[in-house]
């Protein structure tokens, strides 16, 4: 009943129209920016406690990206909210047509635990910019961060406008029973099915940002040392707990040995001989995920790493080779610091394998050949593509970020985020000084004349 009352109050507040004026939206974005600065020490401490994230990593991959979204929205809010003129057909002349972006209403944002600040607050920025009222549900799996975010929201916004609700899965399930005007979910495909089913009961529009086994392909002509260095960075960022991290690597047999050796060299450079002591290397979020990840070590040959400590929830950056095709590490999303490396001789066979796999959130390709690049992009489906790098496709505000198929649907970041939380409302205003009689019954034109007239009159 308490959740029902909370959601009802937010609906009532939105109905007042207070959130609609651009000036109000701008003010709220500025308040969020100031709150992030004020609460930064607490948030940094919480991220370190929950995930072992360093200050450097938390600023660059969490808070910095949210601030970039806020600044981008503030710069472009006026143009995003302005009516967009459209042509109208001669049939309805005289008339003016335009599209007006309008808020959906009361939105529910369900955040994940792996980037608990960025992946909750970046959608919030878009929802505010679009003029919505919001209910936030941080992930309970990162409890200190969830508490810090709820405190930030409570001290920054009116609870009838934006409210954060903490609790376990039962709270998320209860929220999904309520009627929302938009739901935005980031998380696993398994929970995504549950969210989608709940949204269907109310015909609620939905954005799903899911995961997937994001493959990396290293071709024979790739700059191997650069590829290894960039893949090592992207895979082991956040101890591998990144939705767009390279899940596994397909490397051409002719360059597999130098690739593997450069991977090891990069890991030693990034995290030292003992990553456990590195301030830049995180921890696994909980024991359940730790045990699942350790079980993958038996699915192939541990080429590098493999050290682990259950008490610390520490699993070293690990590379495995000689993997069985049916091994769980190949069939399941890894979401941790275990990198399977698979050799290939024929790129066409790798393409066929990836065409039959679930559609990933990202596809990574390392090649110097534009024909190969175009072939891979055109023949393998994915939410996004990054050539000769990893993760960079989701950094910034100009490229929409989102999945496809099993990796989700809908996109956000920058203008795409504003659009994700907006209804594009078509409006036509017609003049009253002309009212041609031929459209009214009885029919006044022959069929051939009508066909000819419509070809002209329906042109915009």
Phi, psi and omega in degrees: 000324181295318178296319178300317179294321179299311181295322180297320179295322179293318176301318182295320179294316180299323182296342178289342181084004184299326186282350189284318184298135178304328180297320178296315181300316180299317180299319181290324176296320178293322177295321178295319179299315179295322180294322178299320178295316183293320185266005185305312181301319181293319180294317179298318178295322180294317179296323177292320180293317184282322190229002180070023182283136176284164177301317180301312182292321181294322179290320186280326186251356179236281187295321181299321181289325177293317179298322178297320178296318180297312182297321179295316180297319179296323180290329189248002186302320182299316181288325179295322185272352180287143177300145179250115185292143177229150176285158178233150181288156179300335182302328183253011179296146358276135183204157171236139178233145176205163176246130180242121176286124180235148180295145174296318181140242179264119185248147175249125177244118180255114186264158178265180183261341190284321170233073194291340178272303184301314188277358170257317187275333176297313172299326177299319177303314180296319181295319177296312181301326181277354174092020181271163163260152196222139166247125181254140173233097175292159179283132178287346181287339171247076195294320182291323178291320177300318179295318181295321180291319178297322178293318178301313182295316182296326182272353185251323188236153171297135182296339176283344182262303177226126180225144177249131182243118179261160180146178183275195181302330181294329177289317177299318179296320179294320178298322182290346174282342182278163179269118175242163179265346177198140175236134177236118184235133171239126181168206185280159177296325180299311179287331177302323176299319181294316181296318181295320178296320179294319179296324181298329181299329181250008184054043183272128176297150194218141166242126179245120174249101186253197185249237181123160182274085184292114182272152170241138179241124178247108183278167183297332183267005182290156169282096195297316182296319178295316180300314181297317182296315182289322177294319178300318178297310185291324182291318189259004170299129181064031182055036176079001185266059182231130187295333179254015176295147172301120182282318181206161185238132169257115184239138180296137186304327183293340181239011185294320182293309176297328177297312181296318181294323178289327173303312181297317179301316180296318180297321177294322179291319183288314193239358179080178181292336179233088183302339179302330182267356183282131176290345184263004181243126188274195181233161177286144192293324179202175186293325180300312179291323178301310181298320179297317182291319179297326180297335180290341184296339179271003183273358179190196178270127176284105183279328179204143177083218180095346179296140180206156182215111184295325182295322179269354187056041182255129171228119184296156172304124190232136175244131176236146180228182178051057188260137176293140181299331182263010183294146178305326181295339176270328185272335187248153174292128187282305178055051179185180190276048176238119185246106173284134176243120184246135179268149173221153175254325185240115181301327181299324179292321177295319177300315180299317179299316183285334177294330182267354179275161175303145184293122183276165177289330181215151176233130181244132183227132176242111180199156174256003185256118182292328177294318176297317178303311182294323180297314180296314182297321184280338187254345180241123180282147174193164176296317178213168180227142173227124182258125178066026172194176176227150173069336185300337182293342181257000180270132180104182188240358185270329181264126175299142180241124179184172184258185180210137179062235183293345180265008173115188175204157188087160182215165177209191190093128177057226182299325179298325177292317175303314180294327181297331181254016182236145168265126179275098187269119178277134181228133176232129175246123184252140177289162184248001185273353179225131180215089184295134187281345191291342180279345181269149174289155359284161180300133183249349184244149173289160181300313177301320179294320178299314181300316179296319181294319182295326178300327178275314189287338181267001175284137179275000000 
